[in-house]
Amino acid sequence: MFPFRGVLWARFVEDECGGPAIEYMILASLIAMTILVGFTTMTDKVASTYSTVSASLPG
């Protein structure tokens, strides 16, 4: 039906022009996940600290 399908598939498999963009996207997503986990952990600790300070204040 499509005689040029094999040629297109070979060009698609050998094409590497999008590789660096995908690598940067993966790197950026890992950095974003690390920041998100850090903020989540830090938020819990800050809330705990504020609760401790609030409980120790008179009044």
N, C-alpha and C positions, 0 to 999 in steps of 0.2 A: 504494500500500500504506500509506504513512504520509503523510497529507495535510499534517500540521503540520511535516514535515521542513524545508521551506524557511524557516519562521518560526524554528525552533530554530537553523538554520545562520546566519541573519542575526543572531540574538541572540548566538550564539557569536563571530562575527566582530567584532561591534561591542563586545563586552565587554572592558574594559581593566582590570579590578580585579586581575589577577595580574601585570601588567607590572612594577611596582616590585619585587615579590618576585623575579622572574626576574633583574632587573638587579642586585639585591643578591647573588643567588646567583652570577652571573657575576663580579661584582667580588670576592667572597670567594674564589672558585676561582682567580682570577688572583693574588690576594695569597698564597694557599696555595702555588701553583706557584712564585711568586717566592721565598718562604721556603724551599721544598724545594730549589730550584736553588742558593740561597745557602748553605744548610747543606751540600749536597753538595760545592760548591766549597771551602767553608771546611774541611770535614773532610779533603779531600785535602791542603790546604796545612798544616793542623795536623799531620797524620800525617807529612808530609815534614819539618816542623820538628822533631818529636820524634825522627825517625830521624836527622837531622843531629846533634842534640844528643846522642843516645845513642851515635852513632858517634864523637863527639869526646871523650867521657868516657873516662878511663883505666880499664882493668880488664877 
